[in-house]
Amino acid sequence: MAIEDLQPYQRIVQDVKDQVRLGRLQASDKLGSTRELAERYGVAPGTVQRALAELRKEGVVYSHQGRGSFIRESAADAVADPTSLAIKRLEEKVDELSERLERLEAGEGRRS
């Protein structure tokens, strides 16, 4: 689905997620106020509120009454595509297995 086919609130959601994915928004970064975001995206404040509710539901942002909305620590995982997550898990497993192999080889060297 092209971005033009999305509802205005969905475009905001997609944009924030893209910015997190690209590293432009990182953990604890504050998003603009509802008014600022409405002006930036050219939408009504209610549309921004709907987008923020969706981003909270997806675990990308958290909000504090009177302080604003912030990017979650786990946002990068929430927006990562399944292929990237699978690759990351495989890399972690390879690292773990490499460490185990090094320990085994070091133990055999002492027995010789």
N, C-alpha and C positions, 0 to 999 in steps of 0.2 A: 504494500500500500504506500503510495507516494505521500509525502508530508502535506501536500496540498489537499489530500483527501481526508486529513485528520480534522477533528473538531478543534476549535481554538485552544481549549484546555489541554487537549492531547498534544498539541504542538509545543506548549510550554513544558509539559512533562518530558517529551522527547528531547527538547533542547537542553533541559537541566541534566538529563541522563547522559546525553552526548558530551556535555561539558565535563561531567564527572569521568566518563570513560576516557576522554582525551587529557585528563589531568588539569584542566583549567579550573575546576572546582574540586577542592579537597576537603578531607575531614575537618569539621569545625568551622568551615567557611560559612559566613552569614550571607543568606540571600537578601535581596533588597526587600523593602517593605511592600505590602500589598499594593499600595499606591504607585511606588516606583516600578514594580513589575508590570502593573497594568499599563503604565505609560510606555515602558520599554516594548511590550508586546502589542500595544494598541488594542487592548481588550478592557472589559469592565472588571472592577475589583472582584465581583462574584466569580468570574471565570478564573481569576488567579487563585481564589480560595478553593475552587474545585480542583485545580491542578495541584495545589499544595496538599489537599486531602489525599489525592491519588499518590503523590510522592511519599507521603507519610505511610500510607497503606502498603506501599511497595518497599518500605524500609530505606528509602534514599535520604529523606530529611526527617528532622524532628523539630518541633516548634515549642517555644516558651511564650506564654501569654505576655504581651507587652514588650518582649525582647526580640522576637522575630523567629525566622526559620533558619536552620543550620544543616549542613551536610553531615550525615552520620558517618561514624568511623567505618562501618561496614558497607558504605554506599558503593564502593568500587565492586564489591562482590555482588551486590544487588543488581548492578547494571551490566555486569559482564555477560557476554554471550556464552552459551553452553560449551562451545568449542574451546574458548579461552579457559574456562573453568576446568575442563577435562585436561587440557595441556598443563595447566598449573598443577593439578593433582598428580599427573604423571611425572612432572619434573620433581615434585616433592618426594615421590616414591623412589625415583632413580637416585636422588641424593641420599635418602635413607638407606637404600641397598648398597650404595657405594661406601658409605660409612661402615656398614656391617662387614662388607668384604675387606676393607682396610683393617678392621679390628681382627678379623679371622686370620688374615695374612700375617699380621704382626704377631699374633699368638703362635702361629706355626713356626715363625722365625726363631722364637725363643726356645722351642722344643728341639730344634735341630742341633 
